[in-house]
Amino acid sequence: HGFADIQVSWNILDFGVSYYQARQDMNKVLISKEERRKQTQSLLQDVREAFWRAVAAERLIPEIDDLMEEATAVLEMIRSGRDKNVQALSYQMTLMETMRDLSEMKKELMLSREYLASLMNLKPGTRYRLVGAEDGNLVLPEIRASLDRLEWLALMNRPELREEDYKLQNTRLEAKKALLKLLPGLNVSVSANYDSDDFLSNNSWLQAAAQLGWNLLNPARMQQVLSRGEVKEAVDNLNRQVVAMTVLTQTHVGWGRYQGAKETYQLSVEISDVAQKLAQQASENAETDVVAEADKVASAARALFAKLRTAMNFAELQDAT
């Protein structure tokens, strides 16, 4: 005597809960994509600023080395001289301060190259060469949209706001899922049976059943579930408003930062041009005494500092765009 059966059972209430859970899981995937997009945008912005800082380092470090050698030679001339008066010591002090500032500038420039290498995920010590527009041929980044247009674009496209939208959808789906669990559960089952008993007129048969179950305490919990869902949705709406105001504030700050960076860069270009002309006039001075040489080094250092500030201001302008 043998007996066998196979049964398939399906709970309609579980199907509805699984549907809402699947939609929530999809929203979580979309939230992860928005988080990735936010990180990508931040990385691109950091790379763009670091690139122009590294370009400045690649061009200015050789000039710093040459000027350091020239300053060292002039400093040795002052130290080997017989005059130890206040003026000679003053020139010596000025040259040493200039050399210190040049050394700090070189250190910062070298660090900018290392920082860019880390953003590009290069191995430490990897050599690379950057190609960028030459000084004087740099194209200023322009923002052609108005501030109102930028506000609209920010509210439509910022990943933070999209994340809040998906979280709000999940809150609403969670409330629907909780209410669905309070409804009566309908369980439908179908089975195929077999029995080898010879006394049975039919050794195989099909069996179907439907079962309805409901917790009598669920109606009392329904109002509590509704209230909890409304409170959670109100909190999510408030959080989205806070994020929206933060985005608008960042847009206004970014707009002001761009305008200020653009004005600062244009002014630094003019200052650099004047500093270069002063350095050129100092280098054309026919006098070869220690005082003249010290003035040449000081003028060249001022021009180099002005060039560095111009490059750094351009990098800040790129970051503010």
N, C-alpha and C positions, 0 to 999 in steps of 0.2 A: 504494500500500500504506500502510495506516494502522494505528496501534495505540493503545489507550487502556485505562486501568485506574483504579479507585478502591479505596482500601484503608482499612479501619478497624482500628486496633490498640488493644488494651486490656491494660494490665498490672494484674493483680489485686493484686499487692503494693503498687503505687502507690496503688491505691484505698484500701487499709487505712491507708497512711501519711497520705493526704489526709484521711481521716476523723478520725484523731487530731489532725492539724494544725488542722482546722476547730474541733474542740472546744477546743483551746488558744487559738485566736483568739477564740472566744466568751468564754472566761474572761478574756482580756485586756480585752475590752470591758467585762465586769462589774467588773474591777479599776478601770478608768477611771471607771465610774459610782460606785463606792465612794469613790474619790478626790474626785470632784465633790461627793458627799454630805458628805464630811468638810469640804471647803472651804465648802460652804453653811452647815453648822452653825456653823463658826467665824465666818463673816460675820454670821450672825444674832445670835450672842452679842455680837460687837463692836458691832453696830448698836444692840442693846438697851441696852448700857451707855452708849454715846455719846449715845443719845437722851436719857437722863435727865440726863446731864451738860449737854447742850445746853439742856434745859428749865430747869435751874438757872441757866444763863448768861442765858437770855432773861428770867428773872424778877429776877435779882440785879444785873445790870449797871446798870439804871436806879437802883437803890438805892445802888449804889457811886458813881455819878456825883453823886447828891444829897449823899451823905456827904462826898465829896471837895470839893465846893463849900463845904460847911459847915466842914470842917476847914481849908480855905484861908482862909476869912474869919477864923476864930479865930486862925490862925497870923499873919495880918496884924495882928490886934489885939495879939498878944503882941509882935511885932516893933516895932510903933509905940509901945509903952508905954515909960515912962521907966525902969521897974525892970529892971535887967539882973543881978539877983542869981541865986544858984544855983537857986532854986525856979523862977524864970521861964525860965531856960535848960533846966531839966529838963522843964518842960511843953512848951517848944518842941521839944526832942528827942523827946519822946513823940509829939507830933503829927506830926512829920516821919516817924518810924518807922511810925506808923499809916498815913499817906498812901502810904508806900512799899509796905507790905503790901497796901493796897487796890489799888494799881496792879498789883502782881504777881497779885493775885487776878483782876482784870479781864482781864489778859493771858491767864491760863490759861483763863478762861471763854470768851473770844473764840476761842481755839484749839480748844476743844471743839466749837464750832459749825462751824468750818472742817473739823475732822476728820469730823464727821457728814456734812457736805456731800460730802466726798470719798468716804465709804462709799456714799452715795446716788448717786454719779457725777454730781453737779451741776457746772455750769460755775463756775469761780472767780468770786466776787462775786455769785452768785445769792442773792436774798433769799428767805427762807422763814420760815414761822411754825409753831411747834409747839403742839400741844394736848395737855395732860396733866392728870392729877388735881392739884388744888390741895393745898398743904401742909396737913397734918392729915387729908386724905382719901385718903392713899396706902394702897393695899392691899398688905400684905406678901406676897411670894410664899411659898407653903407647899410643902414636900416631904412628901407624905403617906405615901410608901412607906418601909419600913424599910431599914436599911443592907444587909441580906441581899438584899432584893428589888432594890435598886439594883445590887448586885454581879451578880446574875443578868441583869438587863436590860443591863448594860454588856457582859457576856461574850457575850450573844446579838446585840446590835445595833451594837456599835462598828464603824465602817468598817475600822479597822486590822486587826481580827481576821478580818473577812470577806475582806479582801485577802490575808491569809496563807493562808486556806482555799483560795482560788482559785489561789494560787501553789503550794500543796502538790498540788492536783489537776493543775496543769500539769507539775509534776515527775514525777508518776506517769505521766501521758500521754507525757511525753518518754521515759521508760524503756520503755514499751510500744512506742513508735515505733522506738526504737533496736533493740529485740529483733526487731521485725517486719522491719526492714531486713536482718537476718542470715538470714532464712528464704529458701528457694529461691524465685526469682521465676518466675511463670508468665505468659507473654505469649501472648495469644490474638489472632489476626488473621483478618479476613475481607476478601476482595477480589472485585470484579466486573471481569472482563477482556473486552476486545473486540479482535479482529484481523480486518482486512479481507482477509486472504490467501485467495484462491479455492481453494487446495488443502486448506484445513482443512474437515473435515466439520462442525465447529461453530465459528462465528465468535465466539460469546460463551459465556462459562462463569464459574462461581463457584469460588472457591478459598478454603479454610479451612486454618489452620495453628495449631498450639500449640507453644510453645517453653518449655522448662524450663531455667533457668540457676541455678547456685549457685556461690558462691565457696568453694573448699575451705578457705580460711583462716578463714571465719566461725565455725565451731565453737570454734576456739581463742580467738576474741575474745568469745564469749558470756559467759564467766565474768567477764571484765573489765567488760563492759557492765552486767552484773547488780550487781557490786560498786559501780561508780560510781553507779548509780541508788539503791542502798540508802544510800550515804553522803550523797548529795544529799537524799534524803527525810529522813534523820535530822537533817541540818542544818536543813531547813525546819521539822521538828517542834520542834526546839530554839528556832528563831527565834519560832515561834508561842507557845511557852511563855513566852519573854521578853516578848513583846508582851502576853500575857495578864496576866502579873504587873505590867507597867507600867500596864495598864488598871485592875487592881484597886487599885494604889497611887494612881492618879489619882482613883479613886472615893472612897477613904478621905480623900485630901487635900481633894477637893471637898466632901465631907460636913462635914469639920471647918471648912473655910473658910466654908461656908454658916452653920453654927452660930455661928462667931465673928462673921461679918458681921451676922447678925441681932441678936446681943447688942449689938454695937457701935452699930448703928443705933438700937436702942431706948434705949440710954444717951445717944446724941447728941441724941435728941429731947427727953429730959428736961433735958439741959444747955442746949439751945436755948431751951426754955420759961423756965428760970430766967434766962438771959441777956436774954431779951426783957422779963421783968418788971423786971430791974435797969435796963435802958435806959428803960423806961417811967417808973420812979420818978425817974431822973436827968432826964428831959425835963420832968417836972412840978415840978422844983425852981424855986422862984420867984426865986432869985438869978440875977443877970445879969452878974456879974463874969467876968473872963477865966478864973479858976480853975474856976468852975461850968460855963462853956461848954466848956472843955477836957475836963472830966469827962463832959459829955454826949456829946461826940464819941467819947471813949474807950469809953464804955458802948455807944453805938450801934455802934461798930466791933466790939466783942466780940460783940454780938448778931448782927451780920452774918456774922462769921467762924463763929459757932456754926451759923447757918443754912446756910452753905456746907458745913460739915463734915457736917451732917445730909443735905444733898442728895447729896454725894459718897458718903457711906456707903450711901445708898439705891441709888445706881448700882452700887456694889460688890456690894450684896446681889443686885441683878438679875443681875450678871455671875456670881455664885457659884451661882445657882439652876440 
